[in-house]
Amino acid sequence: MSQQQSKFPYITVGISILLGCLFLVFFFLAVTNQPDYMPSQQKQNIQKIQPAHSSTE
């Protein structure tokens, strides 16, 4: 078995681990940040805007 063939499984495992970690980081960020279009976030934004409008009038 040549040196090139023996390195191939390690490179494949390394790339797989790297891609898995990137996916987990992306998934974690997607779960922890609540987007603006969610109904609960829209209610919070409306509650923040209404006191600002009432205090300026």
Residue frames as qw, qx, qy, qz and C-alpha x, y, z in Angstrom:
[[0.000, 0.891, 0.453, 0.000, 0.00, 0.00, 0.00],
 [0.441, 0.431, -0.023, 0.787, 1.43, 3.36, -0.95],
 [0.204, -0.230, -0.419, 0.854, 1.73, 6.43, 1.26],
 [0.257, -0.065, -0.237, -0.935, -0.92, 8.29, -0.79],
 [0.569, -0.303, -0.661, -0.385, -3.54, 5.57, -0.28],
 [0.493, -0.335, -0.680, 0.428, -2.97, 5.39, 3.48],
 [0.069, -0.134, -0.225, 0.962, -3.56, 9.16, 3.89],
 [0.259, -0.280, -0.542, -0.749, -6.89, 9.12, 2.04],
 [0.465, -0.560, -0.685, -0.038, -9.07, 7.85, 4.93],
 [0.387, -0.441, -0.362, 0.725, -7.60, 10.43, 7.32],
 [0.012, -0.025, 0.224, 0.974, -8.25, 13.27, 4.88],
 [0.360, -0.394, -0.657, -0.532, -11.81, 12.06, 4.34],
 [0.487, -0.562, -0.614, 0.265, -12.46, 11.82, 8.08],
 [0.297, -0.300, -0.158, 0.892, -10.94, 15.27, 8.63],
 [0.136, -0.138, -0.386, -0.902, -13.10, 16.86, 5.95],
 [0.447, -0.483, -0.703, -0.272, -16.19, 15.11, 7.33],
 [0.447, -0.512, -0.504, 0.533, -15.49, 16.36, 10.85],
 [0.155, -0.160, 0.046, 0.974, -14.87, 19.90, 9.59],
 [0.272, -0.270, -0.525, -0.759, -18.11, 19.97, 7.60],
 [0.491, -0.517, -0.701, 0.014, -20.01, 18.51, 10.55],
 [0.361, -0.423, -0.359, 0.749, -18.66, 21.18, 12.89],
 [0.017, 0.006, -0.237, -0.971, -19.55, 23.94, 10.41],
 [0.386, -0.408, -0.659, -0.500, -23.07, 22.57, 10.13],
 [0.487, -0.532, -0.625, 0.298, -23.47, 22.41, 13.92],
 [0.228, -0.284, -0.152, 0.919, -22.26, 26.01, 14.31],
 [0.184, -0.140, -0.429, -0.873, -24.66, 27.18, 11.59],
 [0.471, -0.463, -0.714, -0.231, -27.52, 25.21, 13.18],
 [0.420, -0.450, -0.515, 0.596, -26.73, 26.63, 16.64],
 [0.067, -0.163, 0.031, 0.984, -26.77, 30.20, 15.30],
 [0.313, -0.258, -0.583, -0.704, -30.03, 29.56, 13.46],
 [0.497, -0.502, -0.707, 0.016, -31.70, 28.19, 16.59],
 [0.392, -0.425, -0.414, 0.703, -30.49, 30.87, 19.01],
 [0.017, 0.177, -0.101, -0.979, -31.37, 33.92, 16.87],
 [0.332, 0.574, 0.718, -0.213, -35.08, 34.56, 16.51],
 [0.268, 0.247, 0.462, 0.809, -35.86, 36.15, 13.13],
 [0.151, 0.127, 0.140, -0.970, -37.89, 39.35, 12.77],
 [0.486, -0.062, -0.501, -0.714, -40.72, 37.68, 10.88],
 [0.318, -0.233, -0.900, 0.187, -41.69, 35.39, 13.77],
 [0.322, -0.726, -0.437, -0.423, -45.00, 36.44, 15.42],
 [0.626, -0.646, -0.280, 0.334, -43.46, 36.71, 18.90],
 [0.487, -0.137, 0.095, 0.857, -40.73, 38.99, 17.57],
 [0.015, 0.509, 0.412, 0.756, -43.28, 41.17, 15.75],
 [0.470, -0.772, -0.415, -0.105, -45.23, 41.64, 19.01],
 [0.615, -0.491, -0.114, 0.607, -42.05, 42.71, 20.81],
 [0.337, 0.136, 0.266, 0.893, -41.21, 45.20, 18.06],
 [0.187, -0.674, -0.454, -0.552, -44.73, 46.70, 18.20],
 [0.577, -0.731, -0.326, 0.164, -44.49, 47.05, 21.98],
 [0.558, -0.292, 0.031, 0.776, -41.15, 48.85, 21.64],
 [0.182, 0.322, 0.379, 0.848, -42.46, 51.22, 18.94],
 [0.273, -0.741, -0.536, -0.299, -45.75, 52.19, 20.66],
 [0.486, -0.730, -0.240, 0.415, -44.20, 53.76, 23.80],
 [0.426, -0.152, 0.232, 0.861, -41.79, 55.72, 21.63],
 [0.017, 0.473, 0.518, 0.712, -44.66, 57.16, 19.58],
 [0.387, -0.780, -0.483, -0.092, -46.76, 58.02, 22.62],
 [0.537, -0.577, -0.132, 0.600, -43.89, 59.82, 24.37],
 [0.321, -0.002, 0.308, 0.896, -43.10, 62.03, 21.35],
 [0.074, -0.603, -0.577, -0.546, -46.71, 63.17, 20.93]]
